[in-house]
Amino acid sequence: CRWTALRPDRVGTPGASMTYLYLDTETVGLSLMDHDVWEIGWAFDDEPVQSGFVPHSIDKYDSQAMVVNKYWSRCPVEDPRGIDPHVEHALMDALNWHKGRGRPVTVVGSNPSFDTYRLSLRWGWKELWHHRLIDVSVYAMPLLGLAVPPGLSAVRDILNERDHDIPAPNHSAGGDVECTRAAFKALQGEYEQLKVPF
C-alpha cells in the first residue's frame, strides 16, 4: 500500500491556503482551571512577534512555575487584574480579521493544545483558529528519531547540532514564539530536503 500527501509547500506555507499563528502563553501554574494566563506572545506567518501581559489573578499559583517564568521580576504590578487588556484585544482582533478573510488560522506551538485551551476558556469558547493544531515537538519526532515528544528546548538543541541557528526559549511568551517559529521552519526545511510528503 502506498500513500501520498500534499507537501507543506502546497498546503501550509504563507501565501498558500493557510495562515500560521505561532503562539505561546505564560501561566501562573499548570492547572487548567485554577491558574491564569498572564502573558501572551504570537506572530502571524513572518510578521514581527508581539507579546505582553494580560489581566490575571494570582489568588492561586504554583510557586515553581512562577520561578521558571520569572513572574515576580517580570510582572511587578500591584493589581494584575487591572492590567490594560489591549494586548489580548489586539490578538483577538487579528484572529477575527483573518477569520473574516476565510483563511483558516493554524496554530503552531510547543504545546498548542495547552495554550489554545487556556485562551478559549478566557474568551468564552470562541472558535478563532482552525481545529487542527501543529505541535512542533510532535512534528520533530519522526525526523529526529524520537519515541516521545521532547520539550521545545530539546528540539532546539538537536536542531542546532544539525547546523541550524535557533534562538533559545526563555520562558517568556515572545521569546518562546521566536524559538518555536525558527524550529518549525528548520524542520520544514529538513523534511523538504528529504522529500518527505509531510
Salt bridges, closest charged atoms under 4 A:
ASP9 OD2 - ARG7 NH2 2.42
ASP34 OD1 - LYS60 NZ 3.71
GLU39 OE2 - ARG74 NH2 2.63
ASP46 OD1 - LYS185 NZ 2.11
ASP59 OD2 - ARG81 NH2 2.32
ASP84 OD1 - HIS86 ND1 3.28
GLU88 OE2 - ARG122 NE 2.62
ASP157 OD1 - ARG156 NH1 3.41
GLU178 OE1 - ARG181 NH2 3.76
GLU190 OE1 - ARG162 NH2 2.60
GLU190 OE2 - HIS164 NE2 2.74
GLU192 OE2 - ARG7 NH2 3.53
GLU192 OE2 - LYS195 NZ 3.57
